[in-house]
Amino acid sequence: MDLGIAGKRALVCASSKGLGRGCAEALAEAGVVLVLNARGAEALDKTAQQIRDRYGVKVTAIAADITDAADRARVLDAAGAVDILITNAGGPPPGLWSDWSRDDFIRALDANMLTPIALMTALMPGMIDRGWGRVVNITSQSVKAPIPQLGLSNAARTGLTGYVAGTARQVAQFGVTLNNLLPGSHDTDRAVALEKGVANAQNVSLEEARKIRCKSIPSGRYGTIEEFGATCAFLCSQHAGFIVGQNILLDGGQTSATI
Ligand code: NAP
């Protein structure tokens, strides 16, 4: 299917690895010009080069912490007029409700709620002026059903979801769509890091922890960054202009709910 977005310009945050990279690759395959971002320059430059070589699109790589205001300003400067924005950043650490201080909450809110809002606030006026735009926020299945040990993530991402729900209805009339993608269990470094914690707590091997997790997923496996990216690219396509303010769960059926 031709997604109809060749030549559009996208900022894909936190995209040297994992889900962000999956989104970047799928957009590149659709002919989108990319601005990529991550903190570590080495992995980022390598990813940028691989995408240039594989898809022949122009890729600009900006090493920066997207949750830091000064760094974010550098990214926005380099990105310029962007048609497509994919927000993403690392997730907060796991823990117990009684572990977290005000500062921990501020850090989580900053990274997973206020950073995407700042990016949308900066880039949506240009999209509105041009009469076309797509925003996809990478959030989490924890928005639909809480993950008890990820209270910081549950709180911050639910706040972002509320903001998007209202704002999406304000900007749709200008041809700009806002939607969220909710990953379940995807095979990335973040998933492995969380599983190491589970394996240690339950005194089982990492392999055993993964087997136990797979049993809780009706599809019986983890998601891939390729299928995540393909869904993101579709939401950014010309065909998705009527999808507004939605929360699309990619979890192999793990969240048991009727709607
Ligand atoms: P990942 O494989 O660890 O990749 C994270 C990517 O983001 C890397 O490129 C990393 O590069 C970059 N990054 C992290 N913090 C950043 C920052 N402050 N500024 C700029 N770049 C940053 O993680 P992932 O699994 O793709 O997860 C992406 C998001 O989805 C996270 O918020 C995660 O909590 C959420 N999520 C993931 C899953 C899953 O199963 N994988 C499930 C639910 C939710 P640098 O380290 O070099 O910056």
Boltz pocket constraint, residues with backbone or C-beta under 6 A from the ligand:
constraints:
  - pocket:
      binder: B
      contacts: [[A, 13], [A, 14], [A, 15], [A, 16], [A, 17], [A, 18], [A, 19], [A, 20], [A, 37], [A, 38], [A, 39], [A, 40], [A, 41], [A, 43], [A, 64], [A, 65], [A, 66], [A, 67], [A, 88], [A, 89], [A, 90], [A, 91], [A, 92], [A, 138], [A, 139], [A, 140], [A, 141], [A, 183], [A, 184], [A, 185], [A, 186], [A, 187], [A, 188], [A, 189], [A, 190], [A, 191]]
      max_distance: 6.0
